[in-house]
């Protein structure tokens, strides 16, 4: 019962803190970590010890899966070069830089152990950076690069960590074994991801019950993650590939009812899991501090050095890889060099999260020859990197973006493109209507023609003046008032016994669906 109480209290704190964060204009991941740190020092309240398996196996797969579902595959493919340079190249660069820095500070600790901590702190969080980027309206391409990086960098960091830990505990590690492990992890993960995408897509295509469709979707991350990990392939890569595959084909795999329900379901799951992750990170401080083997002064000095290296390596990597690759004519023709503001803002979006702490907690207790090393110090350093990057970079990223004057996407251009495609879609819909409408009543056909024309008109209306109410906006405003009046009539009829509860619920569902379309302006 105590565990259930902790879960309920954990969710309650996540919800309350997220509400407060939105009210005061603070990023919820930052406030959740701060609240978790404070709560960790309250005896008897939410005393939860974070098991690394809970994060790496229980929480990470669904978070990565829903992020992959929402990622544009064409945009991901177009930006694959900068994504891989960050997700693989920068991870290895950061691992080496942090490892050699720690070796200089702790000469008695084997380099392999220091590199293991480098791999732990190398990957930025899959949640924090993109949440900030979307909130402050960074360009779509910047968001795509950050999302793509966060989808892949956990896999590269965990594979690097696996190799470093194997060397630290005395396993034979040479160049061939490193290549072999990396190949099995990556290629195996891709194979499991592709197979999972085909198999789960086959199931979705044949299921018409929204509840079963959502149950299948809920199981999918673990269905591909666990078998991949069982054969030492990368479960992270498998989940990402599977999510990208299913997300790209989702319009043809599921019914409209299933897609609507799945979208609402995954948004809630994502909100709760992401919030719980950052709160759990903060809750670990008290127990972590108790296991630090070095003095406070040395710990703070080492933390400052590691945080500095983590931040500087990202900046030092971004600019050369962004502009030197454009010296290749084919790259330059396909993708001209961006303004300095783009790599600058990406270089400052390096917040770490729960995967870093979970990976740190998975570090072995002893090294080769059963020798001890300052594991407690390593874990507190990982925790400190999370807090420092979240507070320092996460809190200042909006200011940095404004100072750099990062140009946002052109809303007019987006609206024009949408209107053009919507016009083509309306014409295609009307052409199909004329083919199929032979036996339909004239009134029905005319009404459908008006719906198609109305959708096309609304798309063009978005190009008009923002200070003037469009016909579609006026329609939505008045229709909402009508729906409120209709709901009141149904509610009174239910209360007076004229209709059963089931009739009210069905009518309410129909009106809610219509109002949800009004929110987007699609009616």
LUMLO-28610 format. One record per atom (N, C-alpha, C): x, y, z. Coordinates in steps of 0.001 Angstrom, whole numbers, plus 500000, padded with zeros to 6 digits. Each point is the difference from the previous one (the first is absolute). Layout:
<mardos>
XYZ...
</mardos>
This chain:
<mardos>
500825498797500000499175501203500000500861501255500000501158499907500685500884501159500065500472500382498603500281498978499140500425500276498632498915500690499207498747499568500156498885500617499294499814501448500447500144500235501294499884501375500505501083500891499392501201499470499865501090500768499391499700500350498544499422499035499268499671500243498592498938501097499890498964499905500813498939501020499972500564501369500369500815500037501059500588501274500423500946500546498936500749499111499358500925500413498934499231500676498862498902499382499566499188500576498920499400501324500430499519500069501253499397501240500495501017501139500007501220499711500433501040501037500029500367500426498582500074499052499070500305500332498599498944500941499437498730499674500215498918500824499460500011501391500631500101500054501338499981501288500680501188500864499604501173499403499931501208500765499641499918500492498561499471499175499103499869500415498600499045501176499863498923499983500775499052501126499978500675501274500485500732499886501105500692501177500545501047500504499002500720499084499371501037500395499033499397500815498859498843499578499511499363500748498911499494501353500475499538500045501229499498501274500534501110501034500152501169499554500460501084500959500269500979500115498836499758499239498937500839500124498809501348499327500099500107498948500828501257499255500149499842498665499295501059499503499384499941498701499355499721498918501043499025499155499736499607498999500991501123499020500347500871499551499057501094499106500415500898500622501073500292501300499860500855500673500976499326500032501360498727500419500027499296500114501273499801498628500635499749498976499198499816498655500544501279499492500672501148500264499390501270499597500623500209500746501309499726501301499993500175500810501215499049499516501096498744499751499654499036499495500983500450498632500522500482499144499098500482498689500436501151500103500979500920500925499740501123500202500935499482500428501363499048500928500012499437500456501268499274498893500735499183499226499278499232498918500623500921498914500530501156499795499354500911498943500441500489500217501426499957501228500478500458500298501358498854500056501006498797499617499564498863499901500922499860498545500420500298499646501252499979498589500424498624499378499814499987498791499439498761499247499856499142500379498816500389500995499228499184500449498871500683499613498683499345499149499233500491499573498698501453499518500054500262499057500883501340499420500076500090498874498972500358500360498784500058499048498885501432499903499509500539498797500020501342499775499484499896499616498532500646500741499147499876499805498561500782498774499556499291499029499450500624498813499424500314500313498533501277499862499585500322500333498607499191499201498990499610498768500349499205499192499078498628500620499768499457500671501019498689500640499850500058501060498908501092500768499967500137501061498997500375499419498640501035499170499956500533499523498729499086498999499311499212499242500775499114498993499411498534500395500112499633500653501100498591500303500224499536501324499428500851501039500062499576501348499620500558500442498660501276499698499735500626500485498769499328499478498726499661498701499884499387499531498744498723500732499605499010500168500892498794500714499555500246501468499667500917500669500728500298501398499695500631500122498618500954499128499703500621500028498674499008499609498916499136499052500301499033499524499001499040501107499585499441500699500976499043501054499639500715501152499313501249500276500386500765501042499308500265499604498550500293498720499772500231499529498629498716500039499179498876499662500623498722500058499293499714501409499481500406501010500780499691501386499655501058500641499102501082499288499716501091500557499202499713499824498515500247501046499240499818499938498551501143499199499377499675498899499344501034499178499362500701500749498870499277500712499106500722500770498968500956501031500587499557500719501041500875500991500636501177499321500686499758498849500618501064499239500660501049499568498976499544499483498850500931499550498958500790501175499420499344501140499813500694501154499442501096500494500940499746499888501312500952500501501001500847498890500612500095498855499323500692498857500594501474500300500265500640500810499156501421500303500207500228500759501304499351501167500246500221500658501288499514499185501186498946499204499792499500499173501108501047498967500406500576499305499040501007498978500324501285500620500541500365501173499482501186500672500529499829500328501480498781500352500397499734500290501408499804498727500810499172499101499487499593498833500778501111498973500149500924499943499055501117499042500092501328500730500185500310500915499084501280500703500079500172500785501286498994500797500362500116500815501213500002499142501257499232498927500002499999499102501167501401499431500239500648499540498940501353499448500147501009501087500389499849501179499412500891501114500319499851500415501468498761500098500463499754500367501396500493498917500947499775498740499621500479498882500836501503500078500210500734500222498906501455500075500105500441501217500799499389501157499755500400501232500691499760499888501499498828499508500391499703499845501429500887498922500606500217498906499280500825498914500532501422500439500296500623500693499061501380500443500231500075501103501056498960500823500096499966501016501060499949499341501372499143499001500148499907499295501282501295499257500313500615499426498973501273499300500219501045500950500560499994501263499531500948500985500520499679500356501450498684500034500344499605500334501375500154498813500943499830498781499474500061498785500814501003499035499366501288500278500115501008499182499314500009498539500425499462499699501165499992498611500453498867499173499440499050500642499338498848499282499451500290499618498552499723498763499603500288499577498615499263500873498981500632500187498859499404500821498946498664499437499534499885498671499965498742499393499540498827500433500870500232500075501332498927500436500898499659501463499764501022500814499757499751501423499730499236500180498684500340499183498991499274500057498735498555499537500181499782499072500923498628499555500273499151501164500486500552500822500895499242501165500450499834500996498859501017500106499133499854500861498835498820499584499142499827498680499791498859499505499230498685500260500732500035499956501321498795500248500796499478501420499793500887500984500017499569501403499929499958500529498572500338499161499009500093500490498622498662500313499344498932499184500176498789500248499209499066501028500629499645501060499278498957500919500488498668499281500142499120500567500783498721499373500315499072500020498793499169498964499897499070499888498877498792500901500159499833500637501141498785500760500273500266501494500107500975500356500842500136501394500415500254500954498840500972499684499152500393500939498942498864500261499019499327498924499541498927500203499031498793500683500627499766499740501299498899500698500669500250501503500012501241500388500301500351501423499998499925500549498581500536499249499037500041500479498616498606500266499460499072499089500251498630500198499518499329501160500711500257500114501289499334501048500769500426501394499556501260500189499688500474501348499639499961500233498494499472499011499244499795500212498582501252499989499158500943499106500312501198499887499171499619499437498629500816500250498983499682499506498659499786498486499984499146499583499086499649498582499913501230499122499788500959500476499225501171499179499737500853499819501255500121501042500802500747499885501260499339498958500894498669500047500080499270499028500821500215498593499463499977499837498682500201498677499391501379499448500343501030500849499920501358499545500317500094499591501474499420500796500890500037499667501423499229498722500288498840499841499361499221498767500188500754498798499463500554500143498800500736498883499422501201499613500838500718501001500508501143499723500875499569499214501226498914500448500634499559499359501239499467498594499766499542499704498774499517498659499715501144498986499895501168500453499538501091499074499705501107500039501044500204501164500648501198500123500840499988499080501220498810499645500499499969499064501129500589498653499604499689499562498772500537498712499541501516500050499894500541501046499375501454500085499847500688500132501351499392500758500924500601500156501323499964498692500786498880499269499925499899498755500761500919498924499439500177499969498669500957499052499416501424500351500442500326501300499966501324500437500461500199499667501473498970500210500799500069499673501425500237498510500204499324499173499210500148498546500124501445499582499740500605500576498983501396499666499661500939500477501101499799501242500474500881500553501028499905499211501304498774499616500381499824499227501234500648498625499859499853499386498828500631498694499780501514500100500178500595501051499469501448500189500169500346500270501456499161500771500706500286500361501389499953498798500934499106499041499705499878498842500888500913498860499578500836500237498994501029499028499666499722499122498814498890500227499283499732499198498803500982500392498896500304499047499146500926500268498895499298500867498960500528501188499786499402500931499056501082500480499047499821499711498720500931500506499002499190500655498876500706500449498989499322500708498923498934499162499331500306498716499768499031499143499329498745499786500854500201499773501314498835499763500871499122501243500095500629501198499959499208501230500028499159500109498735500627499745498848499263500041498726498887498956499995500305498823500531499007498928500021498799500372500863500267500516501216498909500386500887499158501115499397500670500995499442499269501119499408499165499539498804500557499115499183499277499514498818498771499193500406500189499105500973498867499199500471498914500906500576500415500998500793499036500899500621499209500784498958500714500609499056499335500879499032499236499200498955500698499068499324499337499242498932498894499111500559500255499411501167498949499202500632498802500840500385500270501204500545498896500890500352499179500405498789500690500305498888499287500355498764499139498829499527500569498787500044499255498821499543498748499780500849500155500079501318498839499815500876498978501123499798500501501229499783499083501117499779499195499853498726500671499604498917499303499794498724498994498867500119500431498884500596499095498864500163498809500365500883500279500724501080498913500425500881499034500929499297500539500942499202499136500914499273499091499275499025500540498986499298499180499233499054498944499166500731500415499341501089499066499127500724498896500805500683500385501058500712498997500812500699499115500727498988500581500444498884499189500627498963498972499037499438500385498736499821499079498969499527498825499853500964500299500020501314498940499870501005499086501225499972500599501196500004499186501216499992499070500039498788500467499530498865499214500093498766498758499126500072500035498972500833498884499061500059499128500175501229500421500849500921499197500254501204499128501228499762498745499898500331499086501129499828499432500504501324500316499323501074499544500437501321501019500975500576499623501262500265500969500988500504500674499581501299499273499317500891500600499591501272501107498970499778499755499033499121501031499006499710501167500649499271499702500917499075501058500722499293500916500721500983499417500642501008500800500731500980500760499066500918499403498850500326500719499016500815501226499483499251499846499748498692501137499570499179501066501093499970499561501251499845500940501118499967500757500126501315499314499781501118500647500075501310501075498934500158499745498815499481500959498900500146501188500107499043499818500714498888500997500003498928501420500331500458500224501065500795501395500319500373500735498834500646499319499266500869500670498884500685500054498752499130499040499851499097499999498842499101501257499996499135500486501190499608501226500051499199501240500212500863499855500679501134501164500308500847500551498745500681499128499239500637500466498877500818500667498899499173499430499551498872500708498980499212501348500495499459500057501275499602501264500538499502501066499968501085499653500434501206500960499994501093500407498582500389499084499055499824500297498620500384501135499410499173500188500486498776501085499484499150501125501024499883500030500975500933501048501019500078499964500988498833498858500071499310499789501078499034499510501224500768499956501145499346499565501225500672498473500097499982499397499861501175498556500174500099499566501407499670500866500974500310499680501395499702499877500210498489500966499491499249499944500116498540498763499287499462499696498829500542498827499248499554498715500795500215499858500613501168498799500784500296499897501207499066501116500682499778499993501188499146499629499636498559500620498961499450499710499591498627498547499568499866499517499232500960498613499541499980499037501198500073500294500953500903499143501177500140499982500853498756501171500212499386500059500777498760499192499319498894500144498688499897499287499253498967498490500086500185499522499761501211498561500025500254499439501419499909500742500975500529499517501374499948499839500501498579500937499611499117499947500445498602498801499389499276499629498774500389498899499312499317498680500055500759499968500745501120498818499998500853498703500371499280500001500972499067498729500334499327499363498829499267500778498992499614499442498867499265499859498748500861500465500041501244499987498811500845498813499945500945499510501159500426498988500052501046498745500708499520498903499683500664498766500744499754500105501374500650499118500913499589500014501344500570499750499954501502499065499142500433499692499905501434501220499521500779500738499044499450501194499494500686501074501070500089500197500755498927501030501047500014499659501094501010498740500396500055499600501042500959500211499523501430499585498776500264500144499472501361501466499801500355500799499500499046501414499754500270500742501303500262499663501048499242500654501286500209499755500514501413498747499940500454499682500464501356500675499123501050499998498688499766500594499077500964501504500244500150500726500094498877501445500155500078500401501375500532499181501010499746500318501314500568499952499950501521499013499298500555499924499887501456501163499178500548500284498864499360501105499145500454501320500760499941500221500708498905501237500766499843500128501069501079498918500702500271500014501043501032500355499421501368499366498884500367500243499415501321501397499387500106500441499283498968501319499363500060501116501033500032499901501005499133501042501023499968500059500749501331498844500340500536499980500690501288500554499132501118499607498724500017500479499096501044501509499825499930500542499963498779501447499825499829500767501134500665499618501233499731500734501133500567499784500118501508498806499674500467499771500012501442500850498928500681500063498810499410500815498926500566501480500374500031500466500714498988501395500454499997500268500861501225499131500960500257500195500871501163499923499260501316499137498982500062499817499258501254501230499201500415500945499801499082501167499168500311501112500746500737499926501331500088501147500768500506500437499570501389499067499884500912500368499718501391500781498689500122499515498942499333500701498715500105501326500030499258500093500769498920501256500068499254501092500703500797499630501084500666500985500759500780500607499138501098499194499095500539500485499165501107501086499022499576500123499749498693500965498994499536501215500608499303500192501311500094501150500642499359501239499768500848501062499501499365501205499626500747500995501153500161499873501052499234500978501088500024499460501200500766500891500954500260499609501200500733499055500860499170499294500887500678499055500893499313500734500885499002501157500520500398500747500909499126500457499273498736500527498780500160500451499248498828498817499647499099498888499592500615498815499631499215499501501173499177499930501183500607499531501176499281500971500402498884501278499847500279500987500315498958499902499038498831499870498716500309499859499004498934498716500215499215498924500352500714498718500256499327500110501194499059500641501059500462500177501183499140500796499645498756501028499158500163500822499603498849499197499172499010499231499037500506499222499128499114498909500787499290499282500846500739498952500814499379500606500911498936501140500597500309500657500867499029500382499258498733500538498788500173500395499201498831498772499617499183498919499606500672498776499598499294499450501155499161500011501187500564499462501164499278500942500423498875501280500066500298500966500497499013500152499029498827499990498696500273500149499036498906498854500112499004498805500252500486498860500136499073500181501227499105500424501097500602500225501222499209501145499789499021501083499397500482501178499797499153499728499030498862499056499102500184499674499028498957499053500587498953499008500778500452498933500451499109500498500849498844500809501021500304500364500960498947500884499383498912501070499277500343500797499387498923499209498990499167499213499146500660499260498993499239498893500626499152499491501145500436498958500671499211500568500609498734501154500667500114500504500779498865501094499285499204500815499182500638501045499299499245499403498975499037498896499380500389499373499036499087499480500677498736499724501301500075499532500724498811501123500271499004501233499680500366501090500118499035499885498943498899499240498970500276499723498980498980498925500554499071500297500151498707499041500649499089498617499345499989499948498671500022498702499331499942499157500307501226500636500040501171499283500348501234499524501446499945500878500876499517499657501429499945498835500268499045499972499303498873498901500199499049498676499500500572500057498859500660498765499424500540499504500766501214500939500500500798499626500614501278500933501172500289499648501201499532500864501165500229500223500266501488501098500663500303500363500269501397498939500846500684499583499633501216499007500793500726500645501218500634499198500984500435500576501127500734500588499542501331500932500769500538500691499621501237499042499743501160498840500658499976499064499852501115499514498566500159499880499255498895499462498634500082500927499067500771501285499843499604500873499134500808500235500548501405499940501327500153500217500574501326498901499575500967498748500066499551498908499633500903499968498492500233500356499199498986500080498544500198501116499653500983501103500731499919501123499718500899499655500289501458499018500860500233499608500329501378498850499107500492499482499141499137498880499126500370500524498617500358500818499929501044500625498732500369499606499520501380498723500148500364499548499590501326500001498476500152500467499531501145500003498561500282498791499641500849499670498687500019498811499571500723500173498672500695498877499266500124499969498805500841500852498867499451500163499912498680500826498923499442501428500109500522500486501226500149501345500208500544500102499465501420498993500296500834500051499520501381499829498489500066499088499452499198499800498549500007501263499274499548500646500537498972501246499385499536501078500076501068500048501127500728500986500131501076499732498994501113498730499801500338499660499042501047500292498563499586500110499762498688500306498650499526501500499709499974500837500979500356501448499777500035500332498902501005500999499156499716500318498886500908500549500487501333499815499174501020500502500341501328501525499898500061500560499046499271501448499761500050500548499873498585501297500223499863500667499917498709500801498702499906500844499908498983500837498809499824500849499759501239500183498742500334500792499669501179499272500291501287498644500157499902499169500259501183500399501284500717500586500946499251500440501255500616498854501007500033500043500862501004498973501028500155500380501254499224499007500811499697500217501304499386498903500921500524500143501308499845499021500911500612498660500006499253499258498876500074498728499895499291499004501052500469499967500232501324499083501012500525500285501380499430501278500322499849500375501274499391499531500057498550500174498901499261499582499975498600498489500238499870499227499367500879498536500153499931499596501434500337500627500592501015499644501380500355500450500967498914501087499697499299500420500832498879498959499948498880499487498794499718498949499876498975498756500787500413499627499888501280498845500755500495500249501506499877501196500421500357500321501421499918499957500523498575500430499186499028499937500412498600498545500193499568499127499108500443498572500134499666499456501320500528500195500248501295499456501209500610500626501254499400501315499984499829500692501186499487499560500338498577499909498981499134499611500288498620498527500385499901499162499378500809498588500380499978499808501442500447500633500352501115499815501347500545500749501040499171501266499722499686500807500981499277499548500149498558499896498896499271499655500083498586498493500043499763499256499159500729498556499972499794499327501314500332500406500608501115499364501255500408500418501177499129501179499926499403500494501138499223499826499825498489499583498791499547499865499772498558499027500978499329498838500303500606499130501000499365500685501354499839500744500424501024500716501284499921501080499956498936500733498891499948501046499850498988499396500055498598498856499326499802499348499998498685499568501407499609499470500753500978499599501391499696501220500859499705501071499813500757501211500791499802500625499712498636499961498728499604500556499618498699499085500384498834498749500336500330499005500355498971499854498872498982499776498797500533499809498847499122498731500216499188500101499999498670498806500283499191498997498860500095498738500288500354498993498937500069499560499584498600499252498917499931499433499589498719499022501066499510499915500154498718499107500977499392498570499462500046499170500577500874498629499521500154499198500194498718500246501089499309499290500246498744500330498931498966501289499648499942500419498973499043499375498658500339499963499670501315499361498752500419498517500008499649499336501129500264498568500097499709499734499899498503500877500609499198499835499936498547500160498564499501501001499299500516500205498608499607498805499143500408499491500222501231498840499236500460498785500283499131499781501285499671498842500363499187500080499373498614501205499992499428500174499427498668499696498505499997500546499277501016499765498562500075498536499712500335499406500807500891498594499803500337499100500200498777500378500965499140499239500236498778500063498759499093501206499425499874500142498780499206499195498853500615500050499898501335499277498933500685498498500154499815499502501228500069498566500239499819499567499620498588500837500334499025499667499641498616499988498483499825500969499316500638500030498536499921498766499398500670499611500589501146498814499517500690498739500201499176499882501148499342498816500263499179499975499091498771501185499721499440500044499088498858499533498606500400500455499533501188499536498701500475498491500028500275499505501112500515498565500143500258499200499839498708500451500647498928499271499909498731500001498568499475501084499244500268500060498609499543499011499115500747499810500290501302499246499090500864498572500458500279499590501143499483498745500614500447498817499729499086500076498966499181498939499775499020498635499810500650499925499172501039498712499663500597499705500792501267500896500907500386499795500761501240499007501134499773499243500377501054499066501130499868500746501286499655499353500854499210500639501240499576500386500873501187499157500021501027500285500829501170501269499567500725500212498683500067501202499467500655501241500375499206499915499834498668501153500323499153500348501475500097498983500853499999500260501431500075500615500381501347499530499353501046500568500291501329501471499600500052500346498864499401501396499556499995500873500937499162499432500511498909500755500970499204500308501248500832499029500429500787500190501191500831501061499760501076500034498778500574501011499680501014501398500083499391500163499419498806501309500045499345500409501427499687499059500787499507500312501392499679500322500787501262499280499710501077500229500709501261501403499730500535500467498759499919501357499677500463501039500770499200499807500049498701500946500729499152499994501485500334498805500560500209499899501431500325500681500327501323499828499114500993500593500272501319501525500032499925500569499124499193501460499997499864500486501322499405499293500521499002500404501281499405499758501158500954498979499879500854499703501080500953501143500235500972500788498960500301501102500164500953501087500923499471499943500305498714500966500934499416499570501447500170498793500203500505499478501361500130500513500725501218499415501146500285500438500835501122499643499341501323500959500042500927499792499357501301499071500800500902499830501314499740499193500839500879498526500034499586499615499192499038498615500002499532499447498587500074498804499854500564499390498681500138499588499467498632500490498806499687499659499391498720498613499355500088499373499722498857498705499309500042500059498672500749501091499263499826500127498718500694500103500189501509500739501033500433500110500279501439498652500405500571499247500795499253498662500397500464499092498776500099500113499115499000499214498763500025500337499183501244501297499831500284500417499199501151499509500614501304500108501316500118499559500684501236498503499797500235499211500199498958498549499873500150499579498544500188500694499083499305499633498591500132500305499482501397501061500486500629500276499603501386498860500396500920499493501203499829498882500443500825498775499121499767499757499639498746498880499111499697500181498643500670501223499467499948500263498710500625499791500055501510500399501083500632499778500146501441498514499972500323499199500669499168498551499994500215499422498604499792500498499298498985499522498647499744500361499056501138501201500140500535500406499160501131499072500213501199499648501242500235499134500305501142498645499322499854499467499972498771498714499343499764500118498496500274501052499374499504500186498569500237500190499700501481500757500857500685500221499769501432498689500094500776499186501009499700498707500150500686499082498826499705500043499511498742499161498855499644500429498760500769501307499832500178500483498872500806499571500118501448500127501230500556499656500208501408498512499785500267499182500326498987498553499856500187499506498598499646500881499130499547499629498628499702499432499776498620500064501000499113499452499846498645500902499135499123501316500005500260500936499159499244500912499291500993500483498810499648500938499295500900501407500610499912500837499596500954501381500494500052500761499658498724499756498811499429500728499582498799499743500945498831498755500488499882499677500933498917500749501319500172500070500477501233500745501238500268501474499820499634500582498878500383501424499784499734500293499963498505499110499341499230500225499938498561499876501372499353498988500749500419499827501352499465501173500888500408500451499850501260501116500792500486501269499686499207500215498720499685501179499608499225499957500632498612498842499967499350499883500597498670500290501495500040499465500679501016500219501447500103501448500317500358500608499157500825501412500219500343500902499834498776499707498996499177500776499818498782499869501211499080498791500498499885499802501181499153500747501203500555499949500181501319500695501149500590501508499860499881500518498776500071501448499817499834500437500417498606499146499809499000500311500466498651499952501523499925499096500598500777499923501467500007501271500615500563500658499300500939501237500521500577501064500187498928500011499124499012500960500090498902499451500852498850498670500191500014499394500755498915499700499155498787499681498718500230499757499106498869498520499817499697499137500793500627498572499943499676499488501409499758
</mardos>
